[in-house]
């Protein structure tokens, strides 16, 4: 059974009320002194442990916050990279359309297969980037929601 400091002192005071130290025989007085000394030792140790725990807990919180900030930075960079790749795909399509307007009809016919293949590759890549971005954002939102619900913060 673990007792609080207040409970321990309450029991000790009840004991003292029943048998004050000056009315105890010598062995009982010595036991009483040892008990008081042990209680003082436990109180001091308890305070040291509380301080040590507080320090360690703060260090752990600080490390977790640093890791969290680093993960958020990496998430942001990845999202920006995906968005950039999507923009590159859009730019490619715009460039192809613009180039096609400038190429003669005969040139378009000759390069039709190559151009069509490049457009399909580009559209496929764009869809992959968009799906990855969507799923990644969805996953991040689910994690944030879980943390908010579990720990009450974002």
Backbone as a chain_set.jsonl record, in Angstrom:
{"seq": "XXXXXXXXXXXXXXXXXXXXXXXXXXXXXXXXXXXXXXXXXXXXXXXXXXXXXXXXXXXXXXXXXXXXXXXXXXXXXXXXXXXXXXXXXXXXXXXXXXXXXXXXXXXXXXXXXXXXXXXXXXXXXXXXXXXXXXXXXXXXXXXXXXXXXXXXXX", "coords": {"N": [[0.84, -1.173, 0.0], [0.633, 2.146, -0.911], [1.323, 5.179, 0.618], [0.364, 8.568, 1.004], [2.275, 11.492, 1.752], [0.921, 13.087, 3.586], [-0.882, 11.248, 4.693], [0.894, 9.513, 5.962], [2.083, 11.192, 7.91], [-0.209, 11.752, 9.352], [-0.841, 9.27, 10.499], [1.45, 8.959, 12.053], [1.127, 11.125, 13.829], [-1.207, 10.303, 15.135], [-0.2, 8.104, 16.435], [1.647, 9.38, 18.093], [-0.091, 10.792, 19.707], [-1.23, 8.781, 21.168], [0.976, 7.682, 22.419], [3.186, 9.655, 23.549], [6.582, 10.677, 22.799], [8.118, 11.245, 25.124], [6.979, 9.633, 27.013], [7.549, 7.112, 26.352], [9.271, 3.969, 26.637], [12.828, 3.34, 26.646], [13.74, 1.621, 24.379], [11.481, 1.913, 22.701], [11.495, 4.686, 22.247], [13.871, 4.907, 20.786], [13.175, 3.418, 18.535], [11.155, 5.044, 17.63], [12.623, 7.391, 16.981], [14.201, 6.374, 14.906], [12.207, 5.788, 13.108], [11.206, 8.361, 12.517], [13.504, 9.449, 11.373], [13.748, 7.781, 9.154], [11.384, 8.404, 7.791], [11.9, 11.093, 7.17], [14.071, 10.687, 5.459], [12.763, 9.29, 3.379], [11.012, 11.288, 2.518], [12.81, 13.213, 1.51], [14.052, 11.707, -0.512], [11.826, 11.222, -2.089], [11.205, 13.837, -2.972], [13.517, 14.34, -4.489], [13.263, 12.371, -6.442], [10.885, 13.195, -7.66], [11.735, 15.65, -8.737], [13.76, 14.742, -10.443], [12.251, 13.109, -12.155], [10.568, 15.043, -13.261], [12.435, 16.585, -14.68], [13.436, 14.686, -16.52], [11.074, 14.062, -17.862], [10.505, 16.516, -19.041], [12.685, 16.77, -20.778], [12.143, 14.608, -22.471], [9.687, 15.479, -23.554], [10.602, 17.748, -24.913], [12.313, 16.551, -26.82], [10.452, 15.025, -28.244], [8.893, 17.083, -29.284], [10.767, 18.317, -30.983], [11.217, 16.212, -32.807], [8.642, 16.011, -33.827], [8.358, 18.518, -35.064], [10.318, 18.246, -37.036], [9.244, 16.121, -38.521], [6.889, 17.337, -39.437], [8.016, 19.289, -41.059], [9.243, 17.663, -43.0], [6.957, 16.46, -44.057], [5.683, 18.684, -45.181], [7.611, 19.426, -47.104], [7.51, 17.159, -48.762], [4.879, 17.257, -49.689], [5.003, 19.695, -51.065], [6.852, 18.945, -53.04], [5.381, 16.969, -54.448], [3.261, 18.575, -55.375], [4.718, 20.307, -57.002], [5.641, 18.504, -58.964], [3.193, 17.86, -60.13], [2.551, 20.341, -61.199], [4.634, 20.534, -63.058], [3.883, 18.512, -64.818], [1.472, 19.615, -65.762], [2.551, 21.86, -67.001], [4.041, 20.615, -69.013], [2.016, 19.55, -70.63], [0.802, 21.93, -71.491], [2.944, 22.992, -72.936], [3.259, 21.062, -74.97], [0.795, 21.324, -76.304], [1.029, 23.955, -77.203], [3.305, 23.703, -78.82], [2.337, 21.945, -80.736], [0.561, 23.525, -82.123], [2.271, 25.098, -83.546], [3.648, 23.371, -85.196], [3.788, 21.964, -88.425], [1.133, 20.403, -90.331], [1.978, 18.016, -91.547], [4.224, 17.42, -90.01], [3.019, 16.947, -87.6], [1.6, 14.628, -88.093], [3.679, 12.839, -88.562], [4.983, 12.747, -86.078], [3.017, 11.856, -84.448], [2.533, 9.405, -83.011], [4.675, 9.311, -81.19], [4.266, 11.726, -79.788], [1.701, 11.263, -78.749], [2.267, 9.107, -77.068], [4.005, 10.32, -75.219], [2.284, 12.203, -74.094], [0.401, 10.508, -72.903], [2.072, 9.194, -71.034], [2.758, 11.384, -69.466], [0.232, 12.206, -68.515], [-0.442, 9.937, -67.047], [1.6, 9.976, -65.133], [0.948, 12.389, -63.868], [-1.58, 11.759, -62.778], [-0.787, 9.783, -60.961], [0.851, 11.284, -59.199], [-1.093, 13.073, -58.234], [-2.885, 11.291, -56.975], [-1.175, 10.196, -55.044], [-0.604, 12.501, -53.565], [-3.161, 13.181, -52.641], [-3.801, 10.88, -51.076], [-1.717, 10.974, -49.226], [-2.195, 13.426, -47.888], [-4.675, 12.787, -46.803], [-3.97, 10.704, -45.065], [-2.28, 12.08, -43.276], [-4.162, 13.855, -42.185], [-5.829, 11.996, -40.875], [-4.077, 11.011, -38.93], [-3.541, 13.352, -37.465], [-6.134, 13.894, -36.539], [-6.554, 11.65, -34.935], [-4.558, 12.09, -32.986], [-5.472, 14.497, -31.909], [-7.927, 13.71, -30.825], [-7.083, 11.738, -29.007], [-5.063, 12.955, -27.396], [-5.803, 15.552, -27.113], [-4.725, 17.722, -28.482], [-3.107, 19.321, -31.295]], "CA": [[0.0, 0.0, 0.0], [1.39, 3.383, -0.994], [0.688, 6.252, 1.376], [0.834, 9.917, 0.724], [3.014, 12.127, 2.847], [-0.067, 13.538, 4.578], [-1.39, 10.068, 5.395], [1.96, 9.017, 6.82], [2.169, 12.077, 9.071], [-1.431, 11.594, 10.132], [-0.661, 8.052, 11.286], [2.486, 9.25, 13.036], [0.535, 11.986, 14.865], [-2.116, 9.473, 15.925], [0.666, 7.301, 17.295], [2.189, 10.268, 19.127], [-1.162, 11.137, 20.642], [-1.416, 7.642, 22.061], [2.191, 7.432, 23.198], [4.175, 10.705, 23.302], [7.95, 10.159, 22.925], [8.652, 11.353, 26.489], [6.377, 8.606, 27.86], [7.942, 5.804, 25.833], [10.486, 3.409, 27.222], [14.022, 3.625, 25.823], [13.704, 0.97, 23.058], [10.405, 2.497, 21.893], [11.968, 6.014, 21.831], [14.867, 4.689, 19.727], [12.422, 2.997, 17.348], [10.461, 6.254, 17.181], [13.618, 8.251, 16.338], [14.554, 5.734, 13.638], [11.048, 5.957, 12.228], [11.205, 9.766, 12.083], [14.65, 9.604, 10.475], [13.413, 7.089, 7.909], [10.355, 9.218, 7.115], [12.601, 12.252, 6.593], [14.832, 10.186, 4.319], [11.815, 9.01, 2.304], [10.525, 12.567, 1.986], [13.883, 13.802, 0.708], [14.193, 10.883, -1.711], [10.626, 11.466, -2.884], [11.376, 15.132, -3.617], [14.561, 14.187, -5.509], [12.692, 11.588, -7.543], [9.934, 14.067, -8.356], [12.515, 16.607, -9.516], [14.423, 13.99, -11.511], [11.212, 12.717, -13.105], [10.149, 16.257, -13.966], [13.492, 16.942, -15.625], [13.45, 13.688, -17.591], [9.831, 14.214, -18.625], [10.652, 17.723, -19.858], [13.631, 16.443, -21.851], [11.413, 13.765, -23.416], [8.731, 16.337, -24.261], [11.373, 18.581, -25.847], [12.751, 15.7, -27.927], [9.278, 14.699, -29.049], [8.513, 18.293, -30.024], [11.741, 18.464, -32.072], [10.917, 15.189, -33.805], [7.37, 16.387, -34.432], [8.626, 19.633, -35.977], [11.07, 17.709, -38.177], [8.297, 15.363, -39.339], [6.015, 18.302, -40.112], [8.831, 19.9, -42.116], [9.382, 16.671, -44.058], [5.645, 16.322, -44.69], [5.48, 19.878, -45.996], [8.509, 19.33, -48.259], [7.016, 16.114, -49.655], [3.67, 17.794, -50.331], [5.456, 20.694, -52.043], [7.466, 18.229, -54.146], [4.297, 16.384, -55.246], [2.569, 19.665, -56.067], [5.623, 20.765, -58.052], [5.602, 17.512, -60.049], [1.9, 18.038, -60.807], [2.691, 21.564, -62.005], [5.505, 20.211, -64.196], [3.047, 17.761, -65.768], [0.584, 20.593, -66.398], [3.39, 22.669, -67.896], [4.382, 19.781, -70.158], [0.844, 19.505, -71.515], [0.681, 23.254, -72.101], [4.032, 23.115, -73.921], [2.93, 20.188, -76.109], [-0.302, 21.957, -77.04], [1.587, 25.132, -77.86], [4.194, 23.239, -79.887], [1.529, 21.342, -81.796], [-0.016, 24.608, -82.92], [3.326, 25.655, -84.387], [4.173, 22.347, -86.098], [2.969, 21.767, -89.622], [0.279, 19.223, -90.318], [2.796, 16.841, -91.905], [5.061, 17.128, -88.843], [2.156, 16.378, -86.559], [1.279, 13.257, -88.471], [4.902, 12.045, -88.403], [5.309, 12.588, -84.657], [1.769, 11.589, -83.73], [2.673, 8.29, -82.065], [5.597, 9.734, -80.136], [3.589, 12.768, -78.992], [0.609, 10.613, -78.013], [2.89, 8.316, -76.007], [4.502, 11.253, -74.205], [1.112, 12.78, -73.415], [-0.154, 9.473, -72.021], [2.998, 9.035, -69.907], [2.632, 12.57, -68.629], [-1.068, 12.154, -67.826], [-0.345, 8.864, -66.053], [2.433, 10.482, -64.038], [0.179, 13.41, -63.147], [-2.59, 11.065, -61.963], [-0.074, 9.124, -59.843], [1.219, 12.337, -58.242], [-2.312, 13.586, -57.596], [-3.384, 10.257, -56.059], [-0.242, 10.131, -53.913], [-0.813, 13.71, -52.769], [-4.457, 13.05, -51.975], [-3.705, 9.845, -50.041], [-0.793, 11.454, -48.194], [-2.916, 14.43, -47.086], [-5.714, 12.061, -46.069], [-3.293, 9.989, -43.985], [-1.853, 13.09, -42.293], [-5.373, 14.315, -41.493], [-6.267, 10.934, -39.962], [-3.136, 10.978, -37.806], [-3.806, 14.551, -36.655], [-7.421, 13.717, -35.865], [-6.321, 10.661, -33.877], [-3.798, 12.746, -31.912], [-6.346, 15.484, -31.264], [-8.9, 12.988, -30.014], [-6.424, 11.002, -27.928], [-4.261, 13.778, -26.509], [-6.408, 16.874, -26.952], [-3.972, 18.793, -29.139], [-2.722, 19.058, -32.678]], "C": [[0.892, 1.246, 0.0], [0.607, 4.475, -0.29], [1.232, 7.593, 0.929], [1.574, 10.427, 1.954], [2.053, 12.535, 3.971], [-0.604, 12.357, 5.381], [-0.356, 9.524, 6.379], [2.086, 9.867, 8.079], [0.933, 11.978, 9.962], [-1.321, 10.364, 11.043], [0.36, 8.283, 12.393], [1.925, 10.117, 14.169], [-0.462, 11.216, 15.74], [-1.307, 8.629, 16.917], [1.206, 8.157, 18.44], [1.133, 10.646, 20.167], [-1.376, 10.006, 21.641], [-0.21, 7.419, 22.967], [3.222, 8.509, 22.873], [5.589, 10.18, 23.558], [8.499, 10.221, 24.352], [8.059, 10.293, 27.426], [6.735, 7.193, 27.385], [9.155, 5.284, 26.59], [11.623, 3.586, 26.216], [13.991, 2.909, 24.472], [12.63, 1.562, 22.143], [10.809, 3.88, 21.397], [12.972, 5.883, 20.695], [14.172, 4.279, 18.423], [11.696, 4.201, 16.744], [11.427, 7.183, 16.445], [14.009, 7.687, 14.971], [13.421, 5.912, 12.618], [11.002, 7.375, 11.667], [12.334, 9.997, 11.075], [14.358, 8.949, 9.12], [12.364, 7.865, 7.116], [10.997, 10.439, 6.46], [13.401, 11.844, 5.358], [13.901, 9.936, 3.124], [11.273, 10.292, 1.673], [11.57, 13.202, 1.067], [14.041, 13.037, -0.611], [13.007, 11.109, -2.658], [10.751, 12.791, -3.651], [12.416, 15.055, -4.74], [14.03, 13.423, -6.716], [11.692, 12.412, -8.345], [10.68, 15.051, -9.254], [13.175, 15.912, -10.708], [13.419, 13.582, -12.582], [10.766, 13.917, -13.924], [11.157, 16.668, -15.017], [13.499, 15.981, -16.805], [12.207, 13.817, -18.47], [9.925, 15.434, -19.541], [11.594, 17.473, -21.027], [12.929, 15.591, -22.915], [10.409, 14.583, -24.218], [9.449, 17.184, -25.3], [11.833, 17.776, -27.061], [11.586, 15.34, -28.854], [8.821, 15.896, -29.876], [9.465, 18.521, -31.2], [11.455, 17.471, -33.191], [9.64, 15.529, -34.556], [7.57, 17.512, -35.442], [9.367, 19.153, -37.22], [10.143, 16.919, -39.101], [7.353, 16.292, -40.095], [6.75, 18.976, -41.272], [8.962, 18.937, -43.295], [8.06, 16.471, -44.805], [5.388, 17.487, -45.642], [6.344, 19.819, -47.258], [8.011, 18.29, -49.258], [5.777, 16.591, -50.406], [4.059, 18.818, -51.396], [6.084, 20.017, -53.26], [6.39, 17.625, -55.052], [3.556, 17.462, -56.037], [3.422, 20.213, -57.211], [5.613, 19.799, -59.245], [4.29, 17.615, -60.828], [1.963, 19.27, -61.702], [3.577, 21.331, -63.226], [4.713, 19.449, -65.258], [2.098, 18.699, -66.502], [1.352, 21.446, -67.403], [3.768, 21.903, -69.149], [3.226, 19.746, -71.151], [0.646, 20.842, -72.219], [1.713, 23.444, -73.196], [3.723, 22.29, -75.166], [1.832, 20.832, -76.948], [0.205, 23.156, -77.828], [2.469, 24.727, -79.041], [3.406, 22.654, -81.05], [0.904, 22.402, -82.703], [1.009, 25.165, -83.903], [3.872, 24.654, -85.405], [3.213, 22.187, -87.284], [2.161, 20.482, -89.496], [1.083, 17.96, -90.599], [3.672, 16.431, -90.726], [4.262, 16.492, -87.727], [1.842, 14.92, -86.848], [2.505, 12.359, -88.207], [5.205, 11.782, -86.928], [4.13, 12.205, -83.796], [1.932, 10.502, -82.653], [3.556, 8.687, -80.893], [4.92, 10.746, -79.207], [2.489, 12.143, -78.144], [1.159, 9.802, -76.842], [3.374, 9.213, -74.867], [3.354, 11.874, -73.413], [0.52, 11.758, -72.452], [0.742, 9.236, -70.809], [2.85, 10.192, -68.929], [1.32, 12.56, -67.839], [-1.073, 11.076, -66.748], [0.469, 9.327, -64.845], [1.663, 11.496, -63.204], [-0.866, 12.76, -62.242], [-1.944, 10.391, -60.75], [0.301, 10.148, -58.776], [-0.004, 12.863, -57.506], [-2.884, 12.578, -56.605], [-2.489, 10.147, -54.827], [-0.442, 11.325, -52.988], [-2.111, 13.619, -51.982], [-4.387, 12.05, -50.817], [-2.807, 10.302, -48.89], [-1.479, 12.471, -47.288], [-3.999, 13.772, -46.241], [-5.107, 11.344, -44.859], [-2.853, 10.953, -42.881], [-3.053, 13.595, -41.497], [-5.874, 13.282, -40.497], [-5.373, 10.869, -38.731], [-3.388, 12.167, -36.888], [-5.104, 14.415, -35.873], [-7.281, 12.735, -34.705], [-5.604, 11.306, -32.689], [-4.665, 13.751, -31.173], [-7.344, 14.794, -30.345], [-8.265, 12.318, -28.809], [-5.758, 11.91, -26.91], [-4.796, 15.197, -26.329], [-5.599, 18.01, -27.532], [-3.59, 18.355, -30.535], [-1.237, 19.015, -32.818]], "O": [[1.798, 1.37, 0.824], [-0.58, 4.684, -0.541], [2.39, 7.728, 0.535], [1.495, 9.853, 3.04], [2.344, 12.347, 5.152], [-0.763, 12.448, 6.598], [-0.696, 9.124, 7.492], [2.183, 9.336, 9.185], [1.027, 12.106, 11.183], [-1.671, 10.425, 12.222], [0.161, 7.857, 13.531], [2.218, 9.869, 15.339], [-0.547, 11.454, 16.945], [-1.687, 8.468, 18.077], [1.226, 7.734, 19.596], [1.433, 10.799, 21.351], [-1.668, 10.246, 22.813], [-0.349, 7.023, 24.124], [4.062, 8.298, 21.998], [5.785, 9.334, 24.431], [9.265, 9.345, 24.752], [8.583, 10.079, 28.52], [6.274, 6.204, 27.954], [9.958, 6.056, 27.115], [11.386, 3.946, 25.063], [14.208, 3.577, 23.461], [12.849, 1.696, 20.939], [10.51, 4.233, 20.256], [12.933, 6.661, 19.741], [14.542, 4.74, 17.343], [11.629, 4.361, 15.525], [11.082, 7.711, 15.388], [14.134, 8.43, 13.998], [13.658, 6.152, 11.434], [10.781, 7.564, 10.47], [12.141, 10.657, 10.054], [14.686, 9.504, 8.071], [12.46, 7.964, 5.893], [10.671, 10.779, 5.322], [13.413, 12.547, 4.348], [14.212, 10.323, 1.998], [11.098, 10.374, 0.457], [11.244, 13.672, -0.023], [14.15, 13.635, -1.681], [13.177, 11.177, -3.876], [10.437, 12.854, -4.84], [12.224, 15.631, -5.811], [14.307, 13.776, -7.863], [11.659, 12.331, -9.572], [10.294, 15.259, -10.404], [13.153, 16.42, -11.829], [13.697, 13.695, -13.776], [10.605, 13.82, -15.141], [10.783, 17.056, -16.124], [13.56, 16.408, -17.958], [12.293, 13.691, -19.691], [9.474, 15.389, -20.686], [11.33, 17.917, -22.145], [13.098, 15.822, -24.113], [10.291, 14.404, -25.43], [8.976, 17.329, -26.427], [11.755, 18.252, -28.194], [11.719, 15.349, -30.078], [8.412, 15.745, -31.027], [9.025, 18.879, -32.292], [11.45, 17.829, -34.369], [9.562, 15.358, -35.773], [7.021, 17.47, -36.543], [9.078, 19.601, -38.33], [10.241, 17.032, -40.323], [7.054, 16.056, -41.266], [6.171, 19.203, -42.335], [8.812, 19.338, -44.449], [8.045, 16.33, -46.028], [4.931, 17.292, -46.769], [5.871, 20.125, -48.353], [8.081, 18.51, -50.467], [5.641, 16.36, -51.607], [3.511, 18.812, -52.498], [5.875, 20.461, -54.39], [6.466, 17.746, -56.274], [3.261, 17.284, -57.219], [2.895, 20.546, -58.272], [5.579, 20.231, -60.397], [4.282, 17.473, -62.051], [1.481, 19.244, -62.835], [3.308, 21.863, -64.303], [4.855, 19.709, -66.453], [1.934, 18.597, -67.718], [0.874, 21.718, -68.505], [3.812, 22.478, -70.237], [3.424, 19.893, -72.357], [0.354, 20.878, -73.414], [1.409, 23.987, -74.258], [3.905, 22.762, -76.288], [1.934, 20.878, -78.174], [-0.156, 23.342, -78.991], [2.398, 25.32, -80.117], [3.766, 22.846, -82.212], [0.745, 22.189, -83.905], [0.645, 25.651, -84.974], [4.5, 25.059, -86.383], [1.994, 22.269, -87.138], [2.456, 19.607, -88.683], [0.877, 16.939, -89.943], [3.85, 15.241, -90.466], [4.747, 15.621, -87.006], [1.824, 14.085, -85.943], [2.366, 11.25, -87.69], [5.643, 10.686, -86.578], [4.213, 12.221, -82.568], [1.506, 10.687, -81.513], [3.22, 8.426, -79.737], [5.0, 10.626, -77.985], [2.358, 12.455, -76.961], [0.585, 9.808, -75.753], [3.173, 8.901, -73.693], [3.453, 12.046, -72.198], [0.175, 12.094, -71.319], [0.251, 9.094, -69.689], [2.82, 9.995, -67.715], [1.301, 12.866, -66.647], [-1.635, 11.269, -65.669], [0.087, 9.106, -63.696], [1.718, 11.465, -61.975], [-1.026, 13.153, -61.087], [-2.491, 10.427, -59.648], [0.093, 9.911, -57.586], [0.04, 13.074, -56.294], [-3.321, 12.955, -55.518], [-2.98, 10.022, -53.705], [-0.447, 11.174, -51.766], [-2.151, 13.944, -50.795], [-4.855, 12.334, -49.714], [-3.103, 10.047, -47.722], [-1.363, 12.395, -46.065], [-4.215, 14.159, -45.092], [-5.667, 11.378, -43.764], [-3.034, 10.673, -41.696], [-2.973, 13.746, -40.278], [-6.299, 13.636, -39.397], [-5.86, 10.69, -37.614], [-3.444, 12.009, -35.668], [-5.172, 14.771, -34.696], [-7.824, 12.961, -33.623], [-5.985, 11.101, -31.536], [-4.601, 13.848, -29.947], [-7.579, 15.242, -29.223], [-8.833, 12.324, -27.717], [-5.864, 11.682, -25.705], [-4.3, 15.952, -25.492], [-5.765, 19.157, -27.117], [-3.727, 17.19, -30.908], [-0.726, 18.803, -33.918]]}, "num_chains": 1, "name": "protein.A"}
